[in-house]
Each structure stands twice: as C-alpha cells, then as structure tokens.
Amino acid sequence: MECKDYIVRATAANAQIRAFACTTRGVAERARQIQGSSPVVTAALGRLLTAGCMMGVMMKGEKDLLTLQIKGEGPVDSLTVTADAAGRVKGYAVNPGVILPANAKGKLDVAGALGQGILRVIKDLGMKEPYVGQIALQTGEIAEDLTYYFFNSEQVPSAVGLGVLMEKDNTVKQAGGFILQLMPFAEEAVIEKLEANLAQVDSVTALLDQGMLPEQILELLLAGLEPEIVDTMPAHYYCNCSKERVEKAILSIGKKEIQEMITEGKEIQVECQFCDKKYTFSVEDLEKMYKRALR
C-alpha cells in the first residue's frame, strides 16, 4: 500500500500549547528494509525516527540539523537518527538483528533491547559549537525518555507519544507519534484539561490502527482547547550520502590507515550506514586520497 507520511503542526489555547503529530509508516518501513531489522529493532528505530521528524521541523534554519542518539547497554548497542527542518530523516541501529521475547505486557521489548544508557540530542544550528543535551535513559521506551529530556534539558513541559505497530510478516503496519508542549505562560486550567485528555488515550498505535490521521489525533488530544492547524508538511526517509562525503570519511581515518589499504593492493567497498548504497574505491582512488591527506 502506498503510504504518504506527513507532519502536522498546531497550536491550542491561544498559543499556550504547541503541538506536532505525524504518521511515519513509510519512513519506518524504509528503515526496516535498509537495515533488515528485527521487529523489536524496527519498533525502537521507528520510534526514534518519528521523534526525529517532529523535532527536526521544530528547528528554524534550512541548514539546521538534529541528531538523536541512544547509546545503551542492551543488545542493540545504539541507535542514531538525523533529521532536518524539511521533514527529512534517516537512521540506523548498530545491531539491527536483535531478537528478544515479548515484555510482561506482551509487547515488543524496546526497553530490554536498549537497556540502561543515555539519550543525546545534538542540534547543529550553524553556530561555532552545536547544542548538546544529554540525559540518562529513564525507561528505554523512548517517548518517556524524550518527555524527561524536554523537561530537564530544555525546561519545556511536554507529552510525547511514539508508536510502531508490526504486521504478522514483520513489515510495518502503522507508525507515528505526537509531541505536545506547554508554553511558559500556560494557565493551570489549560494544563488540567490537557492532562485529562491525555489520560483518555491508551497508545498512538491504537489510534493510528483505528484509521485516525495526525490531524484527528491532535483534535482528540486538544479537545476543548481550540486547536488550530498551522501547517502540514511531508515526511521522508532521505539519505544525502555521496562518494565525496564517503571520501571525506575515509580521509578522516588518517594517512597511516589509507597507506595500509594501498599496500594491500585491493579495492575497498564502503557501505553507507543510513542507506543501502555501496561505494567502491580503487587502489588508484586511495592513492589520490593519500596525496590529498599529505597536503
């Protein structure tokens, strides 16, 4: 089935709340295809990609770049997602094939796959140094960890919901999420109403599986708070790798390592972690790179 992923931005209660919701089935399924990931890793990476879509469009500049990284002690090891302000996102897992039994609730054990660890949020906003926020994982369920991150690192009270639902053939059936954020001037009555609305919602995937669109999810979460849709924009799995970028990565490993590759006398193949593209470099290519590294 063709899938149109998109992100909705909204405000509510006279701009006391800003809200985002998205559907990302295509993004999560593309990542699964590239990674060949197991259901639990597809769920974990799909959730982080969904968060990346929404957090990416929170940024203002066209060249701003967001990186979300979870480094855990669990078998997945780590997840990395990058996103931009145009709704483009990509990501990978270090160990995509991890298989785990279901958790106590009979659900995919994302927390068990990640284990204890840290969540890092890096925003490259074109300044000299990127902004880096870091927290210890609270639950490993990702949505709760991001809720904690927003409150503790950015001082923005937030509610985050993320979900990935798998088909029996292990493809992605549904994926999406929401982020609701309170502005500093939010009134107590608005906060109470929002909390009451959130208490009525069981899971994002249940809403998506009922056929609800991102706009309808926001209408439900912001009921009685006069939500206004600001805009909608497409979300895409997008990798901007190129041979030139891969060359830079090889150059960064150092002259000694490049010389060792040349001495071996064999061409090398480098695969992009984010997509299924492979780049081949001949010994002649490596010799040219070595000369550049000497400059």
JOMO-V606350 format. One record per run of one state. SS is the DSSP state (h for helix, s for strand, l for the rest). FROM is the first residue (numbers start at 1). LEN is the number of residues. If there is no record, write none. Layout:
ss=SS from=FROM len=LEN
ss=SS from=FROM len=LEN
This chain:
ss=l from=1 len=5
ss=s from=6 len=7
ss=l from=13 len=4
ss=s from=17 len=7
ss=l from=24 len=1
ss=h from=25 len=11
ss=l from=36 len=3
ss=h from=39 len=18
ss=l from=57 len=8
ss=s from=65 len=8
ss=l from=73 len=5
ss=s from=78 len=7
ss=l from=85 len=3
ss=s from=88 len=6
ss=l from=94 len=16
ss=h from=110 len=5
ss=l from=115 len=2
ss=s from=117 len=8
ss=l from=125 len=6
ss=s from=131 len=6
ss=l from=137 len=6
ss=h from=143 len=11
ss=l from=154 len=4
ss=s from=158 len=9
ss=l from=167 len=5
ss=s from=172 len=11
ss=l from=183 len=5
ss=h from=188 len=12
ss=l from=200 len=4
ss=h from=204 len=6
ss=l from=210 len=4
ss=h from=214 len=8
ss=l from=222 len=6
ss=s from=228 len=7
ss=l from=235 len=1
ss=s from=236 len=2
ss=l from=238 len=5
ss=h from=243 len=10
ss=l from=253 len=2
ss=h from=255 len=10
ss=l from=265 len=3
ss=s from=268 len=4
ss=l from=272 len=6
ss=s from=278 len=4
ss=l from=282 len=1
ss=h from=283 len=12
ss=l from=295 len=1
